[in-house]
Amino acid sequence: MPRFEANDLDGLLRNYISPDADTTRRRAAWALGRIEVDRINYHNLRITINRLTSPITAEAEFDGSVSFRDRRGEFPYNNYAARFKLELELRDGRWLVTGHEERDALGVRHEEDRY
C-alpha cells in the first residue's frame, strides 16, 4: 500500500488522491519531490461521514507531523507539524481525497500558490 512514508508519489496519486484534486495533487508532488519522508505521525483524528451526498463524502481532521530529509539540504529543520483537514469521496468502494486544507503550527494556512 503506497504511503507518504514509502515516498511513492505515483502510488499515492493513483490510489489515494482524486484525479480532479489539482491542489492536493500539486502539494503531494511538491512535498515528495522536495523531501524524503522518514516517519509520519498523526493524532486527534476526527472523521465525519455524510451518507446523504452522492457519492458519499467525508471530512477527516487531524494533527500531523512528519520527520524528513530535505533532498536539497536547504531546510534548517527536519520536522514539520500541521493541522490537516481532508475532504474525501467514496468512489468505486474506496475513499479518495478530493481536497485538503493545511495549517502549520503557527496557524498559517498553506495556499495553492505556494506549491
C-alpha positions in Angstrom: 0.0 0.0 0.0 1.6 3.3 -1.1 2.0 5.9 1.7 4.0 9.1 2.1 6.5 7.1 4.2 7.1 4.9 1.2 8.0 8.1 -0.8 5.8 6.6 -3.6 4.3 9.6 -5.4 2.8 7.7 -8.3 1.1 5.2 -6.0 -0.2 8.0 -3.8 -1.6 9.9 -6.7 -3.0 6.8 -8.4 -4.6 5.2 -5.3 -5.5 7.8 -2.8 -5.9 11.3 -4.4 -8.7 12.0 -6.8 -7.6 12.9 -10.4 -9.5 16.2 -10.1 -8.0 17.3 -6.8 -5.5 19.5 -8.5 -4.3 21.5 -5.5 -3.8 18.4 -3.3 -2.0 16.6 -6.1 0.3 19.5 -6.6 1.0 19.7 -2.8 1.8 16.0 -2.7 4.1 16.2 -5.8 5.9 19.3 -4.3 6.4 17.6 -0.9 7.6 14.2 -2.2 9.8 15.9 -4.8 11.4 18.1 -2.2 11.7 15.8 0.8 12.3 12.2 1.7 9.9 11.1 4.4 11.3 9.2 7.3 8.2 9.0 9.6 4.7 10.4 9.8 2.5 10.6 12.9 -1.0 11.8 13.4 -3.3 12.3 16.4 -6.6 13.9 17.3 -8.3 12.3 14.3 -11.9 13.1 13.8 -13.9 11.7 10.8 -17.3 12.9 9.8 -19.2 10.9 7.1 -22.1 12.3 5.2 -24.2 9.5 3.7 -26.7 11.9 2.3 -24.5 13.0 -0.5 -23.9 11.2 -3.8 -21.3 10.0 -3.8 -20.9 9.6 0.0 -18.4 12.2 1.3 -16.3 12.5 4.5 -14.1 15.0 6.2 -11.1 14.0 8.3 -9.4 16.4 10.6 -6.1 15.6 12.5 -2.9 16.9 13.7 0.0 15.5 11.8 3.8 15.7 11.9 6.5 14.4 9.6 10.2 13.8 10.1 12.1 14.1 6.8 15.3 14.7 4.9 15.4 17.7 2.6 16.6 16.5 -0.8 18.3 19.9 -1.4 19.7 20.3 2.0 18.2 23.8 2.3 15.7 23.5 5.1 17.1 24.4 8.5 14.9 21.7 10.1 13.8 18.2 9.5 10.4 18.1 11.2 7.1 19.7 10.2 3.8 19.8 12.1 0.4 21.0 10.9 -3.4 20.7 11.3 -5.0 19.0 8.3 -8.5 18.8 7.0 -9.1 16.3 4.2 -12.2 16.1 2.0 -13.0 12.6 0.7 -15.4 10.8 -1.5 -16.3 7.2 -1.7 -15.8 6.1 -5.3 -16.0 2.6 -6.5 -15.6 1.2 -3.0 -12.6 3.3 -2.0 -12.1 6.6 -0.3 -10.3 9.3 -2.4 -9.0 12.6 -1.2 -10.8 15.4 -3.2 -9.3 18.4 -1.4 -7.3 19.5 1.7 -6.6 22.4 4.0 -3.3 22.6 5.9 -2.4 25.0 8.7 1.1 24.9 10.1 1.9 25.0 13.8 1.6 28.8 13.8 -1.9 28.6 12.2 -0.7 29.8 8.8 -2.8 28.3 6.0 -0.8 27.0 3.1 -2.4 28.3 0.0 -2.3 26.8 -3.5 0.2 29.3 -5.0 2.9 28.3 -2.6 3.4 24.9 -4.3 
